[in-house]
Protein backbone atom coordinates (compact mmCIF):
# COMPACT_ATOMS: atom_id res chain seq x y z
CA UNK A 1 0.00 0.00 0.00
CA UNK A 2 1.27 3.52 0.79
CA UNK A 3 4.95 4.12 1.51
CA UNK A 4 6.44 6.09 4.41
CA UNK A 5 9.96 7.43 4.89
CA UNK A 6 10.91 9.62 7.85
CA UNK A 7 14.47 10.81 8.52
CA UNK A 8 16.33 12.65 11.26
CA UNK A 9 20.09 12.81 10.89
CA UNK A 10 23.27 14.32 9.54
CA UNK A 11 22.62 13.76 5.82
CA UNK A 12 20.44 15.73 3.42
CA UNK A 13 16.84 14.66 4.20
CA UNK A 14 15.74 15.36 0.62
CA UNK A 15 18.12 12.79 -0.81
CA UNK A 16 17.39 10.19 1.87
CA UNK A 17 13.62 10.54 1.58
CA UNK A 18 13.37 10.61 -2.22
CA UNK A 19 15.72 7.64 -2.56
CA UNK A 20 13.76 5.79 0.10
CA UNK A 21 10.46 6.45 -1.66
CA UNK A 22 11.95 5.10 -4.89
CA UNK A 23 12.61 1.83 -3.05
CA UNK A 24 8.91 1.70 -2.16
CA UNK A 25 7.50 2.41 -5.63
CA UNK A 26 6.69 -1.28 -6.05
CA UNK A 27 3.97 -0.99 -3.39
CA UNK A 28 1.62 0.91 -5.72
CA UNK A 29 0.74 4.61 -5.40
CA UNK A 30 -0.90 7.54 -7.19
CA UNK A 31 0.73 10.62 -5.62
CA UNK A 32 3.76 11.52 -3.53
CA UNK A 33 5.12 14.28 -1.35
CA UNK A 34 7.72 15.46 1.17
CA UNK A 35 7.78 17.84 4.13
CA UNK A 36 11.26 18.96 5.23
CA UNK A 37 12.37 21.66 7.64
CA UNK A 38 14.10 24.66 6.02
CA UNK A 39 15.04 27.89 7.85
CA UNK A 40 12.89 26.79 10.78
CA UNK A 41 9.77 26.33 8.65
CA UNK A 42 8.20 23.32 6.98
CA UNK A 43 8.62 23.26 3.24
CA UNK A 44 6.00 20.91 1.77
CA UNK A 45 6.03 19.74 -1.85
CA UNK A 46 3.51 17.29 -3.34
CA UNK A 47 2.72 15.91 -6.80
CA UNK A 48 0.12 13.72 -8.44
CA UNK A 49 1.23 10.63 -10.37
CA UNK A 50 4.58 8.91 -10.44
CA UNK A 51 7.48 9.80 -8.17
CA UNK A 52 9.25 11.42 -11.14
CA UNK A 53 6.75 14.28 -10.94
CA UNK A 54 7.76 14.92 -7.32
CA UNK A 55 11.46 14.57 -8.16
CA UNK A 56 11.12 17.25 -10.83
CA UNK A 57 9.47 19.58 -8.33
CA UNK A 58 12.08 19.18 -5.60
CA UNK A 59 15.12 19.01 -7.86
CA UNK A 60 16.12 22.65 -7.40
CA UNK A 61 14.75 23.07 -3.87
CA UNK A 62 17.21 23.60 -1.02
CA UNK A 63 16.70 22.33 2.53
CA UNK A 64 19.01 23.16 5.43
CA UNK A 65 17.12 21.26 8.11
CA UNK A 66 17.94 17.74 9.26
CA UNK A 67 14.47 16.24 9.58
CA UNK A 68 11.75 15.39 7.09
CA UNK A 69 8.99 12.98 6.11
CA UNK A 70 7.91 11.59 2.74
CA UNK A 71 5.04 9.51 1.40
CA UNK A 72 3.69 7.68 -1.62
CA UNK A 73 -0.12 7.50 -1.46
CA UNK A 74 -2.50 4.79 -2.63
CA UNK A 75 -5.91 6.49 -2.51
CA UNK A 76 -8.54 5.30 -0.05
CA UNK A 77 -10.39 8.43 1.13
CA UNK A 78 -10.42 11.11 -1.56
CA UNK A 79 -9.41 11.20 -5.20
CA UNK A 80 -5.79 10.60 -6.25
CA UNK A 81 -4.76 14.22 -6.74
CA UNK A 82 -2.27 16.71 -5.29
CA UNK A 83 -4.83 18.17 -2.89
CA UNK A 84 -5.17 14.82 -1.17
CA UNK A 85 -1.49 13.87 -1.37
CA UNK A 86 0.61 13.51 1.78
CA UNK A 87 2.19 14.97 3.85
CA UNK A 88 -0.79 16.81 5.36
CA UNK A 89 -0.08 20.06 7.15
CA UNK A 90 -2.17 21.77 9.82
CA UNK A 91 -0.61 24.73 11.57
CA UNK A 92 2.94 23.74 12.52
CA UNK A 93 2.18 20.00 12.29
CA UNK A 94 2.90 17.80 9.25
CA UNK A 95 2.21 14.08 9.05
CA UNK A 96 2.11 11.08 6.76
CA UNK A 97 -0.32 8.21 7.20
CA UNK A 98 -0.81 4.68 5.92
CA UNK A 99 -4.14 3.00 6.55
CA UNK A 100 -7.74 4.01 7.20
CA UNK A 101 -9.28 5.98 10.08
CA UNK A 102 -12.62 4.22 10.57
CA UNK A 103 -14.21 6.87 12.82
CA UNK A 104 -13.18 9.76 10.56
CA UNK A 105 -16.77 11.01 10.06
CA UNK A 106 -17.26 11.43 13.80
CA UNK A 107 -13.92 13.25 14.09
CA UNK A 108 -14.67 15.41 11.06
CA UNK A 109 -18.02 16.55 12.44
CA UNK A 110 -16.40 17.44 15.75
CA UNK A 111 -13.60 19.42 14.07
CA UNK A 112 -15.99 21.31 11.80
CA UNK A 113 -18.10 22.23 14.81
CA UNK A 114 -14.94 23.69 16.37
CA UNK A 115 -14.35 25.83 13.26
CA UNK A 116 -11.54 23.77 11.70
CA UNK A 117 -10.74 24.44 8.04
CA UNK A 118 -10.32 21.09 6.29
CA UNK A 119 -8.50 21.36 2.98
CA UNK A 120 -8.54 17.76 1.68
CA UNK A 121 -10.95 14.85 1.29
CA UNK A 122 -8.78 12.49 3.30
CA UNK A 123 -9.17 10.90 6.70
CA UNK A 124 -5.45 11.52 7.31
CA UNK A 125 -5.69 15.30 7.57
CA UNK A 126 -8.08 14.94 10.50
CA UNK A 127 -5.36 13.33 12.62
CA UNK A 128 -3.12 16.35 11.95
CA UNK A 129 -5.92 18.60 13.21
CA UNK A 130 -6.28 16.56 16.40
CA UNK A 131 -2.55 16.74 17.12
CA UNK A 132 -2.37 20.47 16.32
CA UNK A 133 -5.24 21.17 18.72
CA UNK A 134 -3.38 19.33 21.47
CA UNK A 135 0.03 20.84 20.83
CA UNK A 136 -1.35 24.37 21.08
CA UNK A 137 -2.31 23.50 24.67
CA UNK A 138 0.78 21.68 25.90
CA UNK A 139 3.65 22.52 23.49
CA UNK A 140 4.77 18.87 23.65
CA UNK A 141 4.70 16.69 20.53
CA UNK A 142 4.97 13.33 22.30
CA UNK A 143 2.28 14.22 24.83
CA UNK A 144 -0.01 15.46 22.07
CA UNK A 145 0.30 12.19 20.16
CA UNK A 146 -0.34 10.15 23.29
CA UNK A 147 -3.41 12.25 24.04
CA UNK A 148 -5.05 11.57 20.67
CA UNK A 149 -3.98 7.94 20.22
CA UNK A 150 -7.10 6.57 21.90
CA UNK A 151 -9.32 8.90 19.88
CA UNK A 152 -8.62 7.31 16.51
CA UNK A 153 -9.99 3.93 15.44
CA UNK A 154 -8.87 1.92 12.42
CA UNK A 155 -5.66 0.77 10.80
CA UNK A 156 -2.87 3.32 10.75
CA UNK A 157 0.83 4.03 10.74
CA UNK A 158 1.62 7.72 11.25
CA UNK A 159 4.78 9.82 11.43
CA UNK A 160 4.52 13.38 12.77
CA UNK A 161 6.82 16.39 12.34
CA UNK A 162 6.56 19.66 14.34
CA UNK A 163 8.40 22.58 12.77
CA UNK A 164 8.92 24.25 16.15
CA UNK A 165 11.04 21.25 17.20
CA UNK A 166 13.31 20.64 14.18
CA UNK A 167 15.19 17.72 15.75
CA UNK A 168 12.20 15.56 16.67
CA UNK A 169 9.94 12.90 15.15
CA UNK A 170 7.09 10.93 16.70
CA UNK A 171 5.50 7.89 15.10
CA UNK A 172 2.83 5.38 16.10
CA UNK A 173 0.93 2.47 14.58
CA UNK A 174 -2.01 0.11 14.84
CA UNK A 175 -2.07 -2.27 11.89
CA UNK A 176 0.15 -1.36 8.90
CA UNK A 177 3.87 -1.92 9.50
CA UNK A 178 6.17 0.78 10.81
CA UNK A 179 9.86 0.13 11.39
CA UNK A 180 12.62 2.18 12.96
CA UNK A 181 16.10 2.11 11.43
CA UNK A 182 19.06 2.95 13.65
CA UNK A 183 22.53 4.23 12.73
CA UNK A 184 24.59 1.36 11.40
CA UNK A 185 27.64 2.46 13.44
CA UNK A 186 25.54 2.78 16.65
CA UNK A 187 26.37 6.49 16.89
CA UNK A 188 22.74 7.64 17.11
CA UNK A 189 23.52 10.23 14.43
CA UNK A 190 20.73 8.98 12.16
CA UNK A 191 17.22 7.61 12.55
CA UNK A 192 14.86 6.27 9.90
CA UNK A 193 11.13 5.54 10.21
CA UNK A 194 9.86 3.49 7.29
CA UNK A 195 6.93 1.32 6.27
CA UNK A 196 9.31 -1.21 4.69
CA UNK A 197 12.96 -1.92 5.52
CA UNK A 198 13.84 -1.65 1.83
CA UNK A 199 13.58 2.14 2.12
CA UNK A 200 16.49 2.25 4.60
CA UNK A 201 18.43 -0.92 3.79
CA UNK A 202 21.13 0.93 1.88
CA UNK A 203 21.90 2.93 5.05
CA UNK A 204 21.59 0.40 7.87
CA UNK A 205 20.83 -3.18 8.83
CA UNK A 206 19.68 -2.33 12.40
CA UNK A 207 15.90 -2.24 12.77
CA UNK A 208 13.26 -2.13 15.50
CA UNK A 209 9.74 -3.31 14.63
CA UNK A 210 6.88 -1.45 16.28
CA UNK A 211 3.93 -3.45 17.59
CA UNK A 212 0.36 -2.18 17.49
CA UNK A 213 -0.50 0.77 19.74
CA UNK A 214 3.16 1.59 20.28
CA UNK A 215 4.80 5.02 19.96
CA UNK A 216 8.39 5.86 19.08
CA UNK A 217 9.86 9.22 20.07
CA UNK A 218 13.09 10.45 18.47
CA UNK A 219 14.65 13.69 19.65
CA UNK A 220 18.18 14.94 19.07
CA UNK A 221 20.34 11.83 19.62
CA UNK A 222 17.97 9.74 21.72
CA UNK A 223 15.13 7.35 21.04
CA UNK A 224 12.37 6.04 23.31
CA UNK A 225 9.43 3.66 22.90
CA UNK A 226 6.07 3.74 24.72
CA UNK A 227 2.83 1.77 24.86
CA UNK A 228 -0.57 3.41 24.41
CA UNK A 229 -0.72 4.20 28.15
CA UNK A 230 2.55 6.14 28.00
CA UNK A 231 4.60 3.46 29.75
CA UNK A 232 8.19 3.19 28.56
CA UNK A 233 9.16 0.03 26.66
CA UNK A 234 12.39 -1.83 26.00
CA UNK A 235 12.32 -2.87 22.34
CA UNK A 236 14.59 -5.56 20.85
CA UNK A 237 16.79 -4.70 17.89
CA UNK A 238 16.95 -6.91 14.78
CA UNK A 239 19.89 -7.20 12.41
CA UNK A 240 18.71 -7.80 8.84
CA UNK A 241 21.14 -9.64 6.59
CA UNK A 242 19.63 -8.66 3.23
CA UNK A 243 22.20 -7.07 0.94
CA UNK A 244 21.43 -3.93 -1.06
CA UNK A 245 22.14 -5.88 -4.24
CA UNK A 246 18.97 -7.85 -3.55
CA UNK A 247 16.82 -4.79 -4.26
CA UNK A 248 18.46 -3.73 -7.53
CA UNK A 249 17.59 -4.92 -11.03
CA UNK A 250 21.10 -6.28 -11.64
CA UNK A 251 20.86 -5.67 -15.40
CA UNK A 252 17.37 -7.11 -15.90
CA UNK A 253 14.76 -4.96 -17.62
CA UNK A 254 12.26 -5.45 -14.80
CA UNK A 255 12.38 -6.53 -11.18
CA UNK A 256 9.90 -9.28 -11.99
CA UNK A 257 12.17 -10.78 -14.62
CA UNK A 258 15.10 -10.65 -12.21
CA UNK A 259 12.98 -12.39 -9.58
CA UNK A 260 11.87 -15.03 -12.06
CA UNK A 261 15.52 -15.86 -12.68
CA UNK A 262 16.30 -15.85 -8.97
CA UNK A 263 13.94 -18.76 -8.35
CA UNK A 264 16.51 -21.57 -8.48
CA UNK A 265 18.51 -19.82 -5.78
CA UNK A 266 15.51 -18.70 -3.71
CA UNK A 267 14.01 -22.20 -3.67
CA UNK A 268 17.37 -23.61 -2.59
CA UNK A 269 17.61 -20.95 0.14
CA UNK A 270 14.09 -21.78 1.31
CA UNK A 271 14.92 -25.45 1.74
CA UNK A 272 18.42 -25.11 3.20
CA UNK A 273 17.56 -24.63 6.92
CA UNK A 274 15.18 -27.58 6.96
CA UNK A 275 17.10 -30.31 5.10
CA UNK A 276 20.16 -32.34 6.05
CA UNK A 277 21.88 -32.72 2.68
CA UNK A 278 24.24 -35.41 3.98
CA UNK A 279 21.52 -37.81 5.12
CA UNK A 280 18.74 -36.55 2.80
CA UNK A 281 16.36 -36.10 5.71
CA UNK A 282 14.22 -33.23 6.99
CA UNK A 283 15.00 -31.42 10.23
CA UNK A 284 12.40 -30.92 12.95
CA UNK A 285 14.37 -28.16 14.68
CA UNK A 286 14.67 -24.38 14.50
CA UNK A 287 11.04 -23.53 13.78
CA UNK A 288 10.21 -21.82 17.08
CA UNK A 289 8.20 -24.51 18.87
CA UNK A 290 8.70 -28.19 19.65
CA UNK A 291 7.71 -29.43 16.21
CA UNK A 292 7.60 -33.10 17.13
CA UNK A 293 5.25 -32.50 20.07
CA UNK A 294 2.99 -30.08 18.16
CA UNK A 295 2.78 -32.17 14.98
CA UNK A 296 2.04 -35.38 16.92
CA UNK A 297 -1.01 -33.97 18.68
CA UNK A 298 -2.72 -32.06 15.84
CA UNK A 299 -6.02 -33.40 14.53
CA UNK A 300 -6.57 -30.78 11.84
CA UNK A 301 -4.64 -28.21 9.82
CA UNK A 302 -6.20 -24.91 8.74
CA UNK A 303 -4.48 -22.67 6.18
CA UNK A 304 -5.31 -18.94 6.05
CA UNK A 305 -3.94 -16.77 3.25
CA UNK A 306 -4.85 -14.35 0.44
CA UNK A 307 -4.23 -14.22 -3.31
CA UNK A 308 -1.20 -16.14 -4.56
CA UNK A 309 -0.48 -17.31 -1.01
CA UNK A 310 -3.93 -18.90 -0.90
CA UNK A 311 -3.18 -20.92 -4.02
CA UNK A 312 0.00 -22.11 -2.34
CA UNK A 313 -2.13 -23.13 0.65
CA UNK A 314 -4.35 -25.18 -1.67
CA UNK A 315 -1.29 -27.15 -2.74
CA UNK A 316 -0.34 -27.49 0.91
CA UNK A 317 -3.70 -29.19 1.47
CA UNK A 318 -2.93 -31.84 -1.16
CA UNK A 319 0.55 -32.41 0.27
CA UNK A 320 -0.42 -32.73 3.93
CA UNK A 321 -3.56 -34.79 3.39
CA UNK A 322 -1.88 -37.27 1.06
CA UNK A 323 1.50 -37.55 2.82
CA UNK A 324 0.33 -37.16 6.43
CA UNK A 325 -3.32 -38.29 6.27
CA UNK A 326 -4.34 -35.30 8.39
CA UNK A 327 -7.50 -33.39 7.37
CA UNK A 328 -6.80 -29.90 6.04
CA UNK A 329 -9.02 -26.85 5.48
CA UNK A 330 -8.00 -23.87 3.34
CA UNK A 331 -9.58 -20.49 3.87
CA UNK A 332 -9.31 -17.11 2.20
CA UNK A 333 -8.31 -15.05 5.22
CA UNK A 334 -10.82 -12.27 4.53
CA UNK A 335 -13.64 -14.84 4.71
CA UNK A 336 -12.23 -16.83 7.64
CA UNK A 337 -12.22 -13.85 9.98
CA UNK A 338 -15.89 -13.02 9.41
CA UNK A 339 -17.66 -16.38 9.24
CA UNK A 340 -17.28 -17.39 12.93
CA UNK A 341 -15.08 -20.37 12.04
CA UNK A 342 -15.07 -23.59 14.02
CA UNK A 343 -11.50 -24.21 15.18
CA UNK A 344 -11.40 -27.63 16.85
CA UNK A 345 -9.08 -28.47 19.71
CA UNK A 346 -5.62 -29.56 18.55
CA UNK A 347 -5.81 -27.50 15.36
CA UNK A 348 -2.68 -26.13 13.69
CA UNK A 349 -3.40 -22.85 11.90
CA UNK A 350 -0.83 -22.07 9.21
CA UNK A 351 -0.69 -18.54 7.81
CA UNK A 352 1.08 -17.71 4.55
CA UNK A 353 2.06 -14.13 3.70
CA UNK A 354 5.12 -12.95 1.78
CA UNK A 355 5.24 -9.63 3.61
CA UNK A 356 4.00 -10.94 6.93
CA UNK A 357 1.79 -7.84 7.06
CA UNK A 358 -1.31 -8.81 5.05
CA UNK A 359 -4.15 -7.25 7.07
CA UNK A 360 -6.79 -9.96 6.56
CA UNK A 361 -4.31 -12.75 7.26
CA UNK A 362 -3.06 -11.01 10.38
CA UNK A 363 -6.64 -10.66 11.66
CA UNK A 364 -7.33 -14.33 10.91
CA UNK A 365 -4.19 -15.35 12.83
CA UNK A 366 -5.25 -13.30 15.84
CA UNK A 367 -8.71 -14.85 15.75
CA UNK A 368 -7.20 -18.35 15.67
CA UNK A 369 -4.93 -17.40 18.56
CA UNK A 370 -7.95 -16.36 20.62
CA UNK A 371 -9.40 -19.84 20.02
CA UNK A 372 -6.27 -21.50 21.37
CA UNK A 373 -4.94 -22.91 18.09
CA UNK A 374 -1.27 -23.62 17.55
CA UNK A 375 0.09 -21.04 15.09
CA UNK A 376 2.73 -21.55 12.40
CA UNK A 377 3.64 -18.66 10.09
CA UNK A 378 5.24 -18.94 6.67
CA UNK A 379 6.61 -15.53 5.69
CA UNK A 380 9.47 -13.93 3.83
CA UNK A 381 10.08 -11.26 6.48
CA UNK A 382 11.27 -12.24 9.93
CA UNK A 383 9.85 -10.11 12.76
CA UNK A 384 6.88 -9.00 10.61
CA UNK A 385 3.52 -8.69 12.37
CA UNK A 386 2.25 -12.16 11.41
CA UNK A 387 5.61 -13.73 12.23
CA UNK A 388 5.55 -12.16 15.71
CA UNK A 389 2.04 -13.47 16.43
CA UNK A 390 2.95 -17.10 15.71
CA UNK A 391 4.76 -19.56 17.98
CA UNK A 392 6.19 -21.50 15.03
CA UNK A 393 8.00 -19.95 12.08
CA UNK A 394 9.19 -21.11 8.68
CA UNK A 395 10.77 -18.66 6.27
CA UNK A 396 10.70 -18.40 2.49
CA UNK A 397 14.23 -16.95 2.55
CA UNK A 398 13.59 -15.50 -0.91
CA UNK A 399 15.21 -12.14 -0.34
CA UNK A 400 13.45 -8.94 -1.32
CA UNK A 401 10.58 -9.37 -3.79
CA UNK A 402 9.88 -6.06 -5.53
CA UNK A 403 7.51 -7.10 -8.34
CA UNK A 404 3.88 -6.74 -7.27
CA UNK A 405 3.02 -10.06 -8.94
CA UNK A 406 4.67 -12.66 -6.70
CA UNK A 407 6.99 -15.20 -8.31
CA UNK A 408 9.92 -16.40 -6.23
CA UNK A 409 8.02 -16.11 -2.94
CA UNK A 410 5.39 -18.48 -4.36
CA UNK A 411 7.83 -21.16 -5.48
CA UNK A 412 9.78 -20.85 -2.24
CA UNK A 413 6.54 -21.33 -0.32
CA UNK A 414 5.78 -24.50 -2.27
CA UNK A 415 9.20 -25.84 -1.32
CA UNK A 416 8.51 -25.03 2.34
CA UNK A 417 5.13 -26.77 2.17
CA UNK A 418 6.77 -29.90 0.78
CA UNK A 419 9.16 -29.91 3.71
CA UNK A 420 6.40 -29.16 6.21
CA UNK A 421 4.34 -32.13 5.00
CA UNK A 422 7.38 -34.37 5.46
CA UNK A 423 8.06 -32.93 8.91
CA UNK A 424 4.48 -33.56 10.07
CA UNK A 425 4.48 -37.09 8.67
CA UNK A 426 7.85 -37.83 10.25
CA UNK A 427 6.78 -36.53 13.66
CA UNK A 428 3.72 -38.78 13.56
CA UNK A 429 5.81 -41.82 12.69
CA UNK A 430 4.17 -42.20 9.28
CA UNK A 431 7.15 -41.43 7.03
CA UNK A 432 9.29 -44.41 6.09
CA UNK A 433 13.02 -43.58 5.86
CA UNK A 434 13.19 -44.75 2.25
CA UNK A 435 10.27 -42.49 1.30
CA UNK A 436 11.77 -39.54 3.18
CA UNK A 437 15.02 -39.94 1.27
CA UNK A 438 13.19 -40.15 -2.07
CA UNK A 439 11.11 -37.02 -1.35
CA UNK A 440 14.16 -35.03 -0.19
CA UNK A 441 16.30 -36.06 -3.17
CA UNK A 442 13.46 -35.00 -5.44
CA UNK A 443 13.26 -31.62 -3.67
CA UNK A 444 16.99 -31.05 -3.96
CA UNK A 445 16.73 -31.52 -7.73
CA UNK A 446 14.13 -28.75 -8.11
CA UNK A 447 16.45 -25.69 -8.37
CA UNK A 448 18.27 -27.29 -11.32
CA UNK A 449 14.95 -28.22 -12.95
CA UNK A 450 13.72 -24.62 -12.66
CA UNK A 451 16.85 -23.49 -14.48
CA UNK A 452 15.91 -25.84 -17.33
CA UNK A 453 12.38 -24.40 -17.50
CA UNK A 454 13.66 -20.81 -17.51
CA UNK A 455 14.96 -21.55 -20.99
CA UNK A 456 11.37 -20.98 -22.15
CA UNK A 457 11.91 -17.25 -21.57
CA UNK A 458 12.91 -16.62 -25.19
CA UNK A 459 10.11 -18.94 -26.38
CA UNK A 460 7.44 -16.84 -24.71
CA UNK A 461 9.12 -13.60 -25.74
CA UNK A 462 8.68 -14.66 -29.37
CA UNK A 463 5.22 -16.21 -28.90
CA UNK A 464 3.73 -13.19 -27.10
CA UNK A 465 2.82 -11.39 -30.34
CA UNK A 466 0.53 -14.29 -31.29
CA UNK A 467 -0.77 -15.09 -27.82
CA UNK A 468 -1.99 -11.56 -27.16
CA UNK A 469 -4.48 -11.89 -30.03
CA UNK A 470 -6.66 -14.35 -28.12
CA UNK A 471 -9.82 -12.94 -26.54
CA UNK A 472 -9.32 -14.90 -23.35
CA UNK A 473 -7.48 -17.69 -21.60
CA UNK A 474 -8.87 -20.72 -19.81
CA UNK A 475 -6.37 -22.39 -17.44
CA UNK A 476 -6.98 -26.03 -16.52
CA UNK A 477 -5.41 -28.52 -14.14
CA UNK A 478 -6.22 -31.49 -11.94
CA UNK A 479 -4.98 -32.42 -8.47
CA UNK A 480 -2.01 -30.28 -7.41
CA UNK A 481 -2.05 -28.75 -10.90
CA UNK A 482 -5.48 -27.17 -10.29
CA UNK A 483 -4.12 -24.45 -7.93
CA UNK A 484 -1.33 -23.85 -10.45
CA UNK A 485 -4.01 -23.20 -13.10
CA UNK A 486 -5.59 -20.66 -10.74
CA UNK A 487 -2.23 -19.01 -10.12
CA UNK A 488 -1.45 -18.88 -13.85
CA UNK A 489 -4.78 -17.17 -14.55
CA UNK A 490 -4.19 -14.71 -11.73
CA UNK A 491 -0.78 -13.75 -13.10
CA UNK A 492 -2.25 -12.99 -16.53
CA UNK A 493 -5.02 -10.88 -14.99
CA UNK A 494 -2.59 -9.00 -12.74
CA UNK A 495 -0.05 -8.20 -15.43
CA UNK A 496 -1.71 -8.23 -18.85
CA UNK A 497 -5.25 -7.20 -17.82
CA UNK A 498 -6.66 -10.00 -19.99
CA UNK A 499 -9.64 -12.21 -19.28
CA UNK A 500 -8.35 -15.40 -17.70
CA UNK A 501 -10.04 -18.04 -15.58
CA UNK A 502 -8.65 -21.06 -13.79
CA UNK A 503 -10.69 -24.25 -13.47
CA UNK A 504 -10.37 -27.80 -12.30
CA UNK A 505 -10.24 -29.66 -15.63
CA UNK A 506 -13.04 -32.01 -14.55
CA UNK A 507 -15.38 -29.01 -14.33
CA UNK A 508 -15.25 -28.31 -18.06
CA UNK A 509 -18.71 -29.78 -18.66
CA UNK A 510 -20.19 -27.65 -15.90
CA UNK A 511 -20.05 -24.33 -17.68
CA UNK A 512 -16.62 -23.40 -19.09
CA UNK A 513 -17.23 -25.29 -22.36
CA UNK A 514 -19.68 -22.54 -23.30
CA UNK A 515 -16.78 -20.08 -23.51
CA UNK A 516 -14.72 -22.04 -25.98
CA UNK A 517 -14.28 -21.10 -29.62
CA UNK A 518 -11.30 -20.56 -31.91
CA UNK A 519 -10.49 -17.26 -30.19
CA UNK A 520 -10.09 -18.86 -26.78
CA UNK A 521 -6.72 -20.18 -25.59
CA UNK A 522 -6.76 -23.24 -23.34
CA UNK A 523 -3.71 -23.42 -21.07
CA UNK A 524 -3.45 -26.84 -19.46
CA UNK A 525 -1.03 -27.93 -16.75
CA UNK A 526 -0.72 -31.68 -17.30
CA UNK A 527 2.48 -33.22 -15.97
CA UNK A 528 2.66 -37.00 -16.06
CA UNK A 529 0.75 -38.29 -13.02
CA UNK A 530 -2.21 -40.55 -12.24
CA UNK A 531 -4.66 -37.93 -13.52
CA UNK A 532 -3.01 -37.30 -16.90
CA UNK A 533 -5.37 -39.50 -18.97
CA UNK A 534 -8.42 -37.77 -17.52
CA UNK A 535 -6.92 -34.36 -18.24
CA UNK A 536 -6.25 -35.32 -21.87
CA UNK A 537 -9.88 -36.42 -22.18
CA UNK A 538 -11.00 -32.97 -20.98
CA UNK A 539 -8.68 -31.34 -23.51
CA UNK A 540 -10.18 -33.31 -26.37
CA UNK A 541 -13.57 -31.81 -25.51
CA UNK A 542 -12.07 -28.32 -25.66
CA UNK A 543 -10.23 -28.96 -28.91
CA UNK A 544 -13.40 -30.33 -30.55
CA UNK A 545 -15.00 -26.94 -29.93
CA UNK A 546 -12.17 -24.93 -31.50
CA UNK A 547 -10.09 -24.10 -28.44
CA UNK A 548 -6.41 -23.39 -29.08
CA UNK A 549 -4.38 -25.48 -26.64
CA UNK A 550 -1.18 -24.48 -24.89
CA UNK A 551 -0.06 -27.49 -22.86
CA UNK A 552 2.56 -28.04 -20.21
CA UNK A 553 3.56 -31.67 -19.81
CA UNK A 554 6.40 -33.96 -18.82
CA UNK A 555 9.08 -34.89 -21.34
CA UNK A 556 8.06 -35.68 -24.92
CA UNK A 557 4.37 -36.38 -24.38
CA UNK A 558 3.19 -37.18 -27.90
CA UNK A 559 -0.54 -37.10 -27.02
CA UNK A 560 -0.36 -33.60 -25.60
CA UNK A 561 1.98 -32.40 -28.31
CA UNK A 562 -0.27 -33.58 -31.14
CA UNK A 563 -3.32 -31.70 -29.90
CA UNK A 564 -1.56 -28.46 -28.90
CA UNK A 565 -0.71 -25.24 -30.69
CA UNK A 566 2.18 -24.90 -28.24
CA UNK A 567 3.65 -27.69 -26.10
CA UNK A 568 6.14 -27.10 -23.28
CA UNK A 569 8.18 -29.98 -21.91
CA UNK A 570 8.99 -30.11 -18.19
CA UNK A 571 11.64 -32.27 -16.49
CA UNK A 572 10.43 -35.45 -14.79
CA UNK A 573 9.57 -34.97 -11.14
CA UNK A 574 7.38 -36.38 -8.36
CA UNK A 575 3.82 -35.10 -8.05
CA UNK A 576 4.84 -33.22 -4.89
CA UNK A 577 7.23 -30.89 -6.70
CA UNK A 578 5.59 -30.72 -10.13
CA UNK A 579 3.76 -27.50 -9.10
CA UNK A 580 7.04 -25.69 -8.35
CA UNK A 581 8.31 -26.46 -11.83
CA UNK A 582 5.09 -26.09 -13.82
CA UNK A 583 4.23 -22.60 -12.54
CA UNK A 584 7.43 -21.10 -13.99
CA UNK A 585 6.33 -21.17 -17.67
CA UNK A 586 3.01 -19.60 -16.63
CA UNK A 587 4.92 -16.79 -14.92
CA UNK A 588 7.03 -16.27 -18.04
CA UNK A 589 3.96 -16.28 -20.26
CA UNK A 590 2.20 -13.60 -18.19
CA UNK A 591 5.36 -11.48 -18.02
CA UNK A 592 5.99 -11.50 -21.77
CA UNK A 593 2.35 -10.96 -22.72
CA UNK A 594 2.15 -7.93 -20.45
CA UNK A 595 5.48 -6.58 -21.67
CA UNK A 596 4.47 -6.99 -25.32
CA UNK A 597 1.27 -5.03 -24.60
CA UNK A 598 3.34 -2.18 -23.16
CA UNK A 599 2.20 -2.49 -19.55
CA UNK A 600 4.19 -1.71 -16.41
CA UNK A 601 5.12 -5.23 -15.32
CA UNK A 602 6.51 -4.28 -11.91
CA UNK A 603 3.65 -1.97 -10.93
CA UNK A 604 0.33 -3.24 -12.37
CA UNK A 605 -2.51 -0.76 -12.22
CA UNK A 606 -4.70 -0.65 -9.10
CA UNK A 607 -2.56 -3.20 -7.24
CA UNK A 608 -0.21 -2.95 -4.28
CA UNK A 609 2.49 -5.35 -3.18
CA UNK A 610 1.46 -5.62 0.44
CA UNK A 611 -2.21 -5.16 1.36
CA UNK A 612 -1.85 -3.80 4.87
CA UNK A 613 -5.40 -2.48 5.28
CA UNK A 614 -8.70 -4.28 4.94
PyMOL commands that set and color helices and strands:
alter all, ss='L'
color gray80, all
select helices_A, chain A and resi 13-23+25-27+51-58+82-84+104-113+124-138+141-149+197-199+244-247+255-261+263-272+291-297+307-324+333-336+359-370+385-389+408-427+433-444+446-453+456-467+480-496+505-510+512-515+532-544+558-562+575-596
alter helices_A, ss='H'
color red, helices_A
select strands_A, chain A and resi 3-9+31-38+41-48+67-73+88-90+93-101+154-162+168-174+179-182+190-194+206-209+214-219+222-226+232-233+238-239+275-276+281-282+300-305+327-332+347-353+374-379+392-395+472-477+500-504+520-525+548-554+566-570
alter strands_A, ss='S'
color yellow, strands_A
deselect
rebuild
show_as cartoon
